[in-house]
């Protein structure tokens, strides 16, 4: 190929500039779309977890696998008193959530289904719903069909003791009273089953 042919086959300067302009426009569009998504979902929504602003005390160490979780006493949405101590010697799935949390809503039917599936084998489930009123929790629980107790933690006092910085968060506690696993984010049914079987000793 001679110089004349090479010159003929090379893109014109105007065409190069046009392509560069198109690439820049596309890049800017991606940035704008990303910013819009951030503004719509908010900084508290990421990776299947909704951020929690804790107003309760956060003193002390966070509960970890192998530790005994902090005891608490609270009122359920229907006015009953519930405490962690009441579950001593029993396998317990302690789950933190809220009706305003998208991923909590997404996993809610599976949580109830898992409870129904393993309740006869000794599974206990205790929900803690944070940053909302008892009336809101009661309305949501009725719509979803929850049959396990749900404590109301409107002021995030319990969530603060458990260092729950995002929801849903799940603590799987064995009959020995120690935390067997902690999972942050929505769980699929297979993961729920595996975690439950772990605390049931299967």
C-alpha positions in Angstrom: 0.0 0.0 0.0 1.5 3.3 -1.0 1.2 6.6 0.9 -1.7 7.8 -1.2 -3.7 4.6 -0.5 -3.0 4.8 3.2 -4.1 8.4 3.3 -7.3 7.4 1.5 -8.1 4.6 3.9 -7.4 6.7 7.0 -10.5 8.3 8.7 -10.9 11.9 8.1 -10.0 14.3 11.0 -13.7 15.4 11.2 -14.8 11.7 11.4 -12.3 11.1 14.3 -13.6 14.2 16.1 -17.1 13.0 15.6 -16.4 9.6 17.1 -14.6 11.1 20.1 -17.6 13.4 20.7 -20.0 10.5 20.6 -17.9 8.6 23.1 -17.8 11.6 25.4 -21.5 12.0 25.2 -22.1 8.3 26.0 -19.7 8.6 29.0 -21.5 11.6 30.3 -24.9 9.9 29.9 -23.7 6.9 31.9 -22.5 9.3 34.7 -25.9 11.1 34.7 -27.8 7.9 34.8 -25.7 6.6 37.7 -26.2 9.9 39.6 -29.9 9.7 39.0 -30.0 6.1 40.3 -28.1 7.2 43.4 -30.5 10.0 44.1 -33.5 7.8 43.6 -32.4 4.9 45.7 -30.4 7.0 48.2 -27.1 6.3 49.9 -28.7 3.8 52.2 -29.5 1.4 49.5 -26.7 -0.8 48.3 -25.8 -4.5 47.8 -29.2 -5.8 49.0 -28.9 -3.9 52.4 -30.7 -0.8 53.6 -28.7 1.5 55.8 -29.8 2.1 59.4 -29.3 5.3 61.3 -28.8 4.1 64.9 -30.1 6.4 67.6 -29.7 4.0 70.5 -26.5 3.3 72.4 -23.7 1.7 70.4 -21.3 1.2 73.4 -19.6 -2.1 73.8 -18.5 -4.8 71.4 -20.6 -6.0 68.6 -22.0 -9.5 68.9 -20.0 -12.0 66.9 -20.1 -15.7 66.0 -19.4 -17.8 69.1 -20.6 -15.0 71.5 -23.7 -14.9 73.7 -26.0 -12.2 72.1 -27.2 -9.3 74.3 -30.4 -9.9 76.1 -33.3 -7.5 75.6 -36.9 -7.1 76.5 -39.4 -5.4 74.2 -43.0 -5.0 73.2 -44.3 -6.7 70.1 -46.6 -4.8 67.7 -49.6 -6.4 69.4 -48.6 -5.4 72.9 -47.0 -8.5 74.2 -43.7 -8.6 76.1 -40.9 -10.6 74.6 -37.3 -11.1 75.7 -34.3 -13.0 74.3 -34.0 -14.8 77.6 -37.3 -16.5 77.0 -35.6 -18.5 74.2 -32.9 -20.0 76.4 -32.2 -23.5 75.3 -34.0 -23.1 72.1 -32.7 -22.6 68.5 -33.5 -19.0 67.5 -33.4 -17.1 64.3 -33.3 -13.4 65.3 -34.0 -11.2 62.3 -33.8 -7.4 62.1 -35.9 -5.7 59.4 -38.5 -3.1 58.7 -41.5 -2.6 56.4 -39.7 0.3 54.7 -36.8 -1.9 53.7 -37.1 -3.2 50.1 -34.9 -6.3 50.6 -36.7 -7.1 53.9 -40.0 -7.0 52.0 -38.5 -9.2 49.2 -37.5 -12.0 51.6 -40.5 -11.7 53.9 -42.6 -14.5 52.3 -39.5 -16.9 52.4 -38.9 -16.1 56.1 -42.5 -17.0 57.0 -42.3 -20.1 54.8 -39.1 -21.3 56.5 -40.7 -20.7 59.9 -43.7 -22.8 58.9 -41.4 -25.5 57.5 -39.2 -25.9 60.5 -41.4 -24.8 63.4 -42.3 -28.4 64.3 -38.6 -29.3 64.5 -38.0 -26.7 67.2 -37.2 -23.5 65.2 -38.1 -20.2 66.8 -38.1 -16.9 64.9 -38.1 -13.5 66.5 -38.3 -10.4 64.4 -37.1 -7.0 65.4 -38.5 -4.2 63.3 -36.7 -0.9 63.6 -37.5 2.8 63.1 -41.2 2.5 62.8 -44.3 2.5 65.0 -46.1 -0.5 66.3 -49.1 0.4 64.2 -47.0 0.3 61.0 -45.5 -3.0 61.9 -48.9 -4.5 62.8 -50.3 -3.4 59.4 -47.4 -4.8 57.5 -47.3 -8.1 59.5 -51.0 -8.6 58.8 -50.5 -8.0 55.0 -47.6 -10.4 54.8 -49.1 -13.0 57.1 -46.3 -13.2 59.7 -47.1 -15.7 62.4 -43.9 -15.3 64.6 -43.5 -12.5 67.1 -42.1 -9.2 66.0 -40.6 -6.7 68.5 -40.9 -3.0 67.8 -37.6 -1.1 68.1 -38.8 2.3 67.0 -35.8 4.1 68.6 -33.2 1.5 67.5 -32.2 0.6 71.0 -32.0 -3.1 70.3 -30.5 -2.5 66.9 -27.8 -0.4 68.6 -27.0 -3.2 71.0 -26.6 -5.5 68.1 -24.7 -2.9 65.9 -27.2 -3.4 63.2 -25.9 -0.9 60.6 -27.9 -2.4 57.7 -31.0 -4.5 57.3 -32.0 -7.2 56.8 -29.6 -8.7 59.3 -29.9 -12.2 60.6 -28.5 -13.8 63.8 -28.7 -17.6 64.0 -28.5 -18.7 67.6 -28.1 -22.3 68.8 -29.8 -24.0 71.7 -26.6 -23.4 73.6 -27.4 -19.7 73.5 -24.4 -18.8 71.3 -24.4 -17.1 67.9 -23.7 -19.7 65.2 -23.8 -17.3 62.2 -24.5 -13.7 61.3 -25.8 -12.9 57.8 -26.3 -9.3 56.5 -28.6 -8.8 53.5 -31.6 -10.7 52.1 -31.3 -14.5 52.1 -32.6 -16.9 49.5 -34.6 -20.0 50.6 -31.7 -22.4 50.2 -29.5 -20.3 52.5 -32.3 -20.0 55.0 -32.7 -23.7 55.1 -29.0 -24.3 55.5 -28.7 -21.8 58.4 -31.7 -23.2 60.1 -30.5 -26.7 59.9 -27.2 -25.5 61.4 -28.9 -24.3 64.5 -31.3 -27.2 64.7 -28.2 -29.5 64.8 -29.1 -31.3 61.5 
